[in-house]
């Protein structure tokens, strides 16, 4: 199938862009608009949020489709949509996110997974998925995770307060470094909302569009490695607050800078040559919508690509839409912090699942161990 390094190259590119171009606001130029929004985002003390993610026009090699179970899984993926709604409040800190997974077609189904987090704990509701056959006294309950305990188990320290302001300042500083080296005219433009395909009901005052094509990858990667990344490392090395926020040590930064300095031009050329050989087409468009208050209240991302490797090819489109509402308003929480009778401890859930699966072939302690690891991963993602 496709080589892992090609996929990593694509993902790394867009993760970097997502970090750099995290928001926008009204100003004279697209570049200034983005920076102003990052600064203004520090004013957001509350908001509602919603969004969706969908994979479209997914085409994979016949060899992959012929693998056992692959066709059904890919068909489900093609017909699936992930959407979410939620709310955020800074003081006292509370985040609520309700994930909904909908699958159409012959295997039509829909279920939701609410997730709630405050300063010290996180709760994930056990979904009612018929095919899993979970007990009625478990579904609908919230599994509780102690964030401080989880951090200690992973060898880190959970902060006494989650400082959103520091995160905003760090992102703004990284942004400033990036666009000091990137050509604004190459990547940014200001289309009208209608021309950008944004629905009229969003009532946006301004739109800033980021557009990256396959031909622009090479200059971006060279600039990222040679100019942007070293300065970002220096920024972290000289700021203890940022290091604590990201849980990185000075020696980690020293090693990262050493590896960058030892990266040869030929190595970069070889990696880009492999990218160009494997990625036959790529087109990424990100629209940032600005409301009448200057906040980046709307964004959509459309990523189209076609990859070919060893005579096999695949293509598809990823569409992500996100919107903020009631910024700095009195946002409504659907669930709030769960009450004691709604909570099931993590170890109790493990005992229940262990009893269910103890006699099943291929399931047992290892299966439960995987469940625990998945729970930890979800916590980090939130």
Buried (B, 14 or more C-beta within 10 A) or exposed (E): BBBEEBBEBBEEBBEBBEBBBBBBBBBEEBBBBBBBBBBBBBEBBBBBBBBBBBBEEBEBBEEBBEEEEEEEEBBBEBBBBBBBBBBBBBEEBBBBBBBBBBBEEEEEBEBBBBBBBBBEBBBBBBBEEEEEEBEEEBBBBBBBBBBBEBBEEEEEEBBEEBEBEBBBBBBBBBBBBBBEEBEEEEBBEEBEBEEBEBEEEBEBEBBBBBBBEBEBBBEBBBBBBBBBBBBBBEBBBEBEEBBEBEEBEEEBBEEBBEEEEEBEEEEBEEBBEBBEEBBBEBBBBBBBBBBEEBBBBBBBBBBBBBBBBEEBBBBBBBBBBBBBBBBEEEBEBEBEBBEEEBBBEBEBBBEBBBEBBEEEEEBEEEBBEEBEEEBBEBBEEE
